[in-house]
Amino acid sequence: MASCADEQSYEEMIRVLQDFISKVSDACGDMETAARDCVDNTDGDPAAEKSSAKVQQCVARFRGTLETAQNVITYLEEEIEEIRRRAAQADSID
């Protein structure tokens, strides 16, 4: 029974992380678009260019966080498979 609860908890964590990845990814895209629009609308103003570069640096850090979140999802999926494997082995012993 505990393994079923663990599996459900892991699946919920995966869903939450996937939602996080989706929302942050969308926000990154919005920030990139806004930064480009700012530069375009100011005809390449040096201050706008500098701000745009800072936004791009922040977006890159956020995207690194998304990679970490994806790695956690992969780990949780592996754990779910291990729980299922152990449950199948226990069932075959009975």
C-alpha positions in Angstrom: 0.0 0.0 0.0 2.8 2.4 0.8 4.3 2.0 -2.6 1.0 2.9 -4.2 1.0 6.1 -2.1 4.6 6.8 -3.1 3.8 6.3 -6.7 0.8 8.7 -6.5 2.9 11.3 -4.7 5.6 11.1 -7.3 3.1 11.4 -10.1 1.6 14.5 -8.4 5.1 16.0 -8.1 5.7 15.3 -11.8 2.5 17.1 -12.7 3.4 20.1 -10.6 6.9 20.2 -12.1 5.6 19.9 -15.6 3.2 22.8 -14.9 6.1 24.8 -13.4 8.2 24.1 -16.5 5.4 25.2 -18.8 4.6 28.4 -17.0 8.2 29.5 -16.6 9.0 28.6 -20.2 6.0 30.7 -21.4 7.2 33.6 -19.1 10.7 33.3 -20.6 9.3 33.6 -24.1 7.2 36.6 -23.0 10.3 38.3 -21.5 12.4 37.6 -24.6 9.6 39.0 -26.9 9.2 42.1 -24.7 13.0 42.7 -24.7 13.2 42.4 -28.5 10.2 44.7 -28.9 11.8 47.3 -26.6 15.0 47.3 -28.6 13.0 47.5 -31.9 10.7 50.2 -30.7 13.6 52.4 -29.6 15.5 51.8 -32.8 18.3 50.0 -31.0 18.8 52.5 -28.2 22.0 51.6 -26.3 20.1 51.6 -22.9 17.4 49.3 -24.4 20.1 47.0 -25.8 21.8 46.8 -22.4 18.5 46.0 -20.7 17.7 43.5 -23.3 21.0 41.7 -22.7 20.3 41.6 -19.0 16.9 40.1 -19.6 18.5 37.5 -21.8 20.9 36.6 -19.0 18.1 36.2 -16.6 16.1 34.1 -19.1 19.2 31.8 -19.5 19.3 31.3 -15.7 15.6 30.5 -15.6 16.0 28.0 -18.5 18.8 26.3 -16.5 16.3 25.9 -13.6 13.9 24.3 -16.1 16.6 21.8 -17.0 17.0 21.0 -13.3 13.3 20.5 -12.9 13.3 18.2 -16.0 16.1 16.2 -14.4 14.0 15.8 -11.2 11.0 14.6 -13.3 13.3 12.0 -14.9 14.5 10.8 -11.5 10.9 10.6 -10.2 9.8 8.6 -13.3 12.7 6.2 -12.7 11.5 5.8 -9.0 8.0 5.1 -10.2 9.3 2.4 -12.5 11.3 0.9 -9.6 8.2 0.9 -7.3 6.2 -0.8 -10.0 9.0 -3.4 -10.6 9.2 -4.2 -6.9 5.4 -4.4 -6.7 5.3 -6.8 -9.6 8.0 -8.9 -8.0 6.1 -9.0 -4.7 2.9 -10.1 -6.6 4.8 -12.9 -8.3 6.0 -14.2 -5.0 2.5 -14.4 -3.6 
